Amino acid sequence: MASGNDGDPLRDRGRRGSNRHRPSQELNSEDRVAEETEEVFRSYAFYRYQQEREERGEEVPMDPEIVEIQQELGSTGSLVGRRLAIIGDDINERYDAEFRYLLKSLQPTKENAYEYFTRIASSLFESGINWGRVIALLGFGYRMAIHVYQHGRTGFLRWIARCVVEFMLRNRIAQWIAQQGGWVRMGPAGFGMRTVKGAA
């Protein structure tokens, strides 16, 4: 499963992210989704963490990296991330125990985290792409960031956010989201709950 990039999903980013030879229509959709994905993920992580702290209190350790996420109030990414954290409860419950078990048994490090991330994330999409699986991917990224933080490694959340973006680009998930109308479709004015129900 080695990607040839020493565990850094962004080393190839310049080649994949090059806009010179891509049609302008594609620039307005897939690339826009990719640009918004990191903010969507950070917002999702922020609100999911808040939910867990409210529900389980001190049982959820304080993670300064998540607490300090600056939310750009009113931005598409912030609104969508929050909405996905709220409507994704059923999906998170469905996958969370499995994600915890896998992370505990694999013990990801900075050196092998991208390989493990892509292996597990790929399994989510074996039978296709839908909004439920996209939310599950965000949930896995969040759980991995929390797991790594709890094992004494800081500075991982931003790195995981970039892994999510790169994975979505390489696996045409960003393209699929763009074809569905982009992240805005999952925002307050979009379909949201009806689109996600039963989609995982």
C-alpha positions as CSV (number, residue, x, y, z in Angstrom):
1,M,0.0,0.0,0.0
2,A,3.0,2.2,-0.1
3,S,2.3,5.4,-2.0
4,G,5.9,6.4,-2.7
5,N,5.5,9.6,-0.8
6,D,6.9,8.6,2.6
7,G,3.5,8.9,4.3
8,D,3.0,12.5,3.2
9,P,-0.2,13.0,1.2
10,L,0.8,16.4,0.1
11,R,4.2,15.7,-1.5
12,D,2.4,14.9,-4.8
13,R,-0.1,17.8,-4.3
14,G,1.7,20.1,-6.8
15,R,1.3,17.6,-9.6
16,R,-2.3,16.6,-8.8
17,G,-3.4,20.1,-7.9
18,S,-2.0,21.7,-11.0
19,N,-4.7,23.7,-12.7
20,R,-2.8,24.5,-16.0
21,H,-4.3,21.7,-18.1
22,R,-7.7,21.3,-16.6
23,P,-10.9,22.6,-18.2
24,S,-12.3,25.7,-16.5
25,Q,-15.6,24.0,-15.8
26,E,-13.8,21.4,-13.7
27,L,-11.9,24.2,-11.9
28,N,-15.2,25.6,-10.7
29,S,-16.4,22.4,-9.3
30,E,-14.0,19.6,-8.2
31,D,-11.3,22.1,-7.2
32,R,-13.7,24.2,-5.3
33,V,-14.9,21.2,-3.4
34,A,-11.3,20.3,-2.6
35,E,-10.6,23.9,-1.4
36,E,-13.7,23.8,0.9
37,T,-13.1,20.2,2.2
38,E,-10.4,21.1,4.7
39,E,-12.6,23.8,6.3
40,V,-15.6,21.4,6.2
41,F,-13.5,18.7,8.0
42,R,-12.1,21.1,10.6
43,S,-15.6,22.5,11.3
44,Y,-17.0,18.9,11.5
45,A,-14.2,18.0,14.0
46,F,-14.9,21.1,16.1
47,Y,-18.6,20.5,16.4
48,R,-18.3,16.7,16.8
49,Y,-15.8,17.3,19.6
50,Q,-18.2,19.8,21.3
51,Q,-21.0,17.2,21.0
52,E,-18.9,14.5,22.7
53,R,-17.7,16.9,25.4
54,E,-21.4,17.8,26.2
55,E,-22.5,14.2,26.2
56,R,-19.6,12.6,28.0
57,G,-18.0,15.5,29.8
58,E,-14.6,14.8,31.4
59,E,-14.5,11.4,29.8
60,V,-13.5,13.1,26.6
61,P,-10.0,14.6,27.1
62,M,-9.4,18.2,26.3
63,D,-7.8,18.6,22.9
64,P,-6.4,22.2,22.5
65,E,-5.9,21.7,18.7
66,I,-9.6,21.1,18.2
67,V,-10.7,23.7,20.7
68,E,-8.6,26.4,19.1
69,I,-10.0,25.8,15.6
70,Q,-11.0,29.2,14.3
71,Q,-14.5,29.0,12.8
72,E,-15.2,31.5,10.0
73,L,-18.8,32.0,11.0
74,G,-21.2,31.9,8.1
75,S,-18.8,30.4,5.6
76,T,-20.0,27.4,3.6
77,G,-17.4,25.1,5.1
78,S,-18.2,26.1,8.7
79,L,-22.0,25.7,8.2
80,V,-21.7,22.4,6.3
81,G,-19.2,20.9,8.8
82,R,-21.6,21.7,11.7
83,R,-24.6,20.3,9.9
84,L,-22.8,17.1,9.0
85,A,-21.7,16.7,12.7
86,I,-25.3,17.1,13.7
87,I,-27.0,14.9,11.1
88,G,-24.3,12.3,11.1
89,D,-25.1,10.9,14.6
90,D,-26.6,7.6,13.3
91,I,-23.7,7.1,10.9
92,N,-21.1,8.0,13.6
93,E,-22.7,5.4,16.0
94,R,-22.7,2.8,13.3
95,Y,-18.9,3.1,12.5
96,D,-17.3,4.7,15.6
97,A,-16.7,1.4,17.6
98,E,-15.1,-0.2,14.6
99,F,-12.9,2.9,14.0
100,R,-11.8,2.9,17.6
101,Y,-11.0,-0.9,17.5
102,L,-9.0,-0.5,14.2
103,L,-7.0,2.4,15.5
104,K,-6.3,0.7,18.8
105,S,-5.0,-2.4,17.0
106,L,-3.1,-0.6,14.3
107,Q,-1.4,2.1,16.5
108,P,-0.9,4.7,13.8
109,T,2.3,6.9,13.8
110,K,3.2,9.8,11.6
111,E,5.2,7.4,9.4
112,N,2.3,4.9,8.8
113,A,-0.8,7.0,9.4
114,Y,-1.5,7.9,5.7
115,E,-1.2,4.3,4.7
116,Y,-3.6,3.2,7.4
117,F,-5.9,6.1,6.7
118,T,-6.2,5.3,3.0
119,R,-6.6,1.6,3.6
120,I,-9.5,2.1,6.1
121,A,-11.0,5.0,4.1
122,S,-10.9,3.0,0.9
123,S,-12.9,0.2,2.6
124,L,-15.7,2.7,3.3
125,F,-16.2,3.3,-0.5
126,E,-15.8,-0.3,-1.8
127,S,-19.5,-0.3,-2.9
128,G,-19.7,3.2,-4.1
129,I,-19.9,6.8,-3.0
130,N,-22.8,8.4,-1.1
131,W,-23.3,11.2,1.4
132,G,-23.4,8.7,4.3
133,R,-20.0,7.3,3.4
134,V,-18.6,10.8,3.0
135,I,-19.8,11.6,6.6
136,A,-18.3,8.3,7.7
137,L,-15.0,9.4,6.1
138,L,-15.0,12.7,8.1
139,G,-15.9,10.7,11.2
140,F,-12.9,8.4,10.7
141,G,-10.6,11.3,10.2
142,Y,-11.9,12.9,13.3
143,R,-11.5,9.6,15.3
144,M,-8.0,9.1,14.0
145,A,-7.0,12.7,15.0
146,I,-8.4,12.2,18.5
147,H,-6.7,8.8,18.9
148,V,-3.3,10.1,17.9
149,Y,-3.7,13.1,20.2
150,Q,-4.6,10.8,23.1
151,H,-1.4,9.0,22.5
152,G,0.7,12.1,23.0
153,R,1.2,13.3,19.4
154,T,0.1,16.9,18.7
155,G,-0.3,18.8,15.4
156,F,-2.1,16.0,13.8
157,L,-5.5,17.5,13.1
158,R,-4.4,19.8,10.3
159,W,-2.4,16.9,8.7
160,I,-5.4,14.6,8.8
161,A,-7.6,17.4,7.2
162,R,-5.1,17.4,4.3
163,C,-5.2,13.6,4.1
164,V,-9.0,13.8,3.8
165,V,-8.7,16.3,0.9
166,E,-6.1,14.3,-0.9
167,F,-8.0,11.1,-0.5
168,M,-11.2,12.7,-1.8
169,L,-9.3,14.0,-4.9
170,R,-7.5,10.8,-5.7
171,N,-10.6,8.7,-5.3
172,R,-12.9,11.0,-7.2
173,I,-15.0,11.7,-4.2
174,A,-14.5,15.4,-4.6
175,Q,-15.7,15.0,-8.2
176,W,-18.8,13.2,-7.0
177,I,-19.5,15.9,-4.4
178,A,-19.2,18.5,-7.2
179,Q,-21.6,16.5,-9.4
180,Q,-24.1,16.5,-6.5
181,G,-24.0,20.3,-6.3
182,G,-21.0,20.7,-4.0
183,W,-20.7,21.0,-0.2
184,V,-23.4,23.7,-0.2
185,R,-25.9,21.0,-0.9
186,M,-25.4,19.7,2.6
187,G,-25.7,23.2,4.1
188,P,-28.7,24.6,5.8
189,A,-30.3,25.5,2.5
190,G,-29.5,22.2,0.9
191,F,-31.1,18.7,1.2
192,G,-29.2,17.6,4.3
193,M,-31.1,15.1,6.3
194,R,-33.2,13.6,3.4
195,T,-30.1,13.1,1.3
196,V,-28.2,11.3,4.1
197,K,-30.9,9.0,5.7
198,G,-30.0,5.4,5.0
199,A,-27.1,6.4,2.7
200,A,-24.4,4.6,4.6
